[in-house]
């Protein structure tokens, strides 16, 4: 009888719409990491840092557009990391890369690394979520 009792709640969880399920990631702590990055007084200065910022914002915006993060998890996050602001910031970083003639291959390489971190964050890895949001905080919308 006990195994059946375990299956029923799991089946009910699977029946919930994705937006109603929580990921297990502590997004409140991640929001604090965003604030820490934003208020650190540090800003991107090098080609590598510009590329990393573009990779984080483009991959983050892509995850949001694909609804990979449940709506309930987005609630504690600041408006700057939600759509449409996240997409605007991603577009700003892509424009900066273009303006500075940074090759697309640099971005593609960095996006692969960042994608894995964002996947881990969405999957419940608190350290990855904190690192992701801290990078987003370090990389505000650039003035192009």
Secondary structure by P-SEA (a helix, b strand, c coil): caaaaaaaaaaaaaaccccccccccaaaaaaaaaaaaaacccccccaaaaaaaaaaaaaaaaaaaacccccccccccccccccaaaaaaaaaaaaaaaaacccaaaaaaaaaaaaaaaaaaaaccaaaaaaaaaaaaacccccc
